[in-house]
Amino acid sequence: MNTVKIIGYLREDFGKQFAKRLRQEAQVPGVLYGGKEQVHFYVPMSLLQPLVYTPKVNFVSLHIGEAIYRCILQDVQIHPVSEILMHLDLLEIAEDKKIKMQVPTVLVGNSPGVARGGRLVNKTRKLSVSAYPRVMPEQIAVDISGLDIGEMIRVRDIQHTDYVVLAPIELPIASVEMTRALKTAEMEAGKK
């Protein structure tokens, strides 16, 4: 699992005006919780790019002064118009406590349905997963090599032992759908 190193600075002032000034200086206010006490900090916005704007799952090594915290990104608030990072919530993790993360699904294999002209649709790109930090998967590989036209893979079809997928077992992950061109070809073949 990747670890992103972030250097933060303690905040003493928690007011809206101070937070607004931080954002104007390209700093993002944040809170670390889950440990013995909450830690209020701010981070240069540029350091958050590899953490926030990635489909990958990352752990965070947060350095504030002499203290180092191992954590995960719990939530990020982004301005709806300017897309500036507004606030960051990090959750401190411990090896003996399960955590929940959004893990990307990756489709692997060659589908016979796609080979016959079907269209592969990735219906669920991320799944919520609960696991201990040491066994948290970076991605969930979904084997599509048996998928034909009109078939789908659901959460119940994923084989795993180290983690729990926190989604309904009937949730579709991938399917192979018939394309319009294939439907037309089959209809014309049926007329002959």
Backbone hydrogen bonds, N-H to C=O, Kabsch-Sander energy under -0.5 kcal/mol:
donor,donor_aa,acceptor,acceptor_aa,energy
2,N,57,V,-0.6
4,V,59,F,-2.9
5,K,3,T,-0.5
6,I,61,S,-2.6
8,G,6,I,-0.6
8,G,63,H,-2.9
9,Y,42,Y,-2.3
11,R,40,H,-2.3
19,A,15,G,-2.0
20,K,16,K,-2.5
21,R,17,Q,-2.3
22,L,18,F,-2.3
23,R,19,A,-2.1
24,Q,20,K,-1.9
25,E,21,R,-1.3
25,E,22,L,-0.5
26,A,23,R,-1.7
27,Q,22,L,-2.5
28,V,43,V,-3.1
30,G,41,F,-3.0
31,V,88,L,-2.2
32,L,39,V,-2.7
33,Y,31,V,-0.5
33,Y,90,L,-2.3
39,V,32,L,-2.4
41,F,30,G,-2.3
42,Y,9,Y,-2.0
43,V,28,V,-2.0
45,M,26,A,-2.9
47,L,44,P,-1.5
48,L,44,P,-0.5
48,L,45,M,-1.4
49,Q,46,S,-0.8
51,L,48,L,-1.0
52,V,48,L,-2.9
53,Y,49,Q,-1.8
54,T,52,V,-1.1
59,F,2,N,-3.0
60,V,71,C,-3.4
61,S,4,V,-2.7
62,L,60,V,-0.7
62,L,69,Y,-2.8
63,H,6,I,-3.1
63,H,61,S,-0.6
64,I,62,L,-0.6
64,I,67,A,-2.5
65,G,8,G,-0.6
67,A,64,I,-1.9
69,Y,62,L,-2.8
71,C,60,V,-2.7
71,C,69,Y,-0.6
72,I,91,L,-1.9
73,L,58,N,-0.5
74,Q,72,I,-0.6
74,Q,89,D,-2.6
75,D,89,D,-1.7
77,Q,87,H,-2.6
78,I,76,V,-0.5
79,H,84,I,-2.8
83,E,79,H,-1.3
86,M,77,Q,-3.6
87,H,77,Q,-1.2
88,L,29,P,-1.5
89,D,75,D,-3.0
90,L,31,V,-2.9
91,L,72,I,-2.5
92,E,33,Y,-3.1
92,E,90,L,-0.5
93,I,70,R,-2.6
97,K,94,A,-1.7
99,I,131,A,-2.9
101,M,129,V,-2.3
103,V,101,M,-0.7
103,V,127,L,-3.0
105,T,125,R,-2.6
106,V,140,I,-2.8
108,V,142,V,-2.6
111,S,109,G,-0.5
113,G,147,L,-2.1
115,A,111,S,-1.8
116,R,112,P,-1.3
117,G,114,V,-1.7
118,G,113,G,-2.7
119,R,177,E,-3.3
120,L,118,G,-0.5
121,V,175,S,-3.1
123,K,121,V,-1.0
123,K,173,I,-1.6
124,T,173,I,-1.7
127,L,103,V,-2.7
129,V,101,M,-2.9
130,S,164,V,-2.8
131,A,99,I,-2.1
135,V,132,Y,-1.7
136,M,132,Y,-0.6
136,M,133,P,-0.9
140,I,104,P,-2.6
141,A,139,Q,-0.6
142,V,106,V,-3.1
143,D,141,A,-0.6
144,I,108,V,-2.9
144,I,142,V,-0.5
147,L,144,I,-1.9
148,D,146,G,-0.5
150,G,176,V,-3.2
151,E,148,D,-2.0
153,I,174,A,-3.0
155,V,171,L,-1.7
156,R,169,I,-2.1
157,D,154,R,-1.7
158,I,155,V,-1.8
160,H,158,I,-0.6
164,V,130,S,-2.5
166,L,128,S,-3.2
166,L,164,V,-0.6
167,A,165,V,-1.2
171,L,168,P,-1.8
173,I,153,I,-3.6
174,A,153,I,-1.4
175,S,121,V,-1.9
176,V,151,E,-2.0
177,E,119,R,-2.9
177,E,175,S,-0.6
183,K,179,T,-2.3
184,T,180,R,-2.5
185,A,181,A,-2.3
186,E,182,L,-2.3
187,M,183,K,-2.4
188,E,184,T,-2.4
189,A,185,A,-2.1
190,G,186,E,-1.8
191,K,187,M,-1.0
192,K,188,E,-0.9
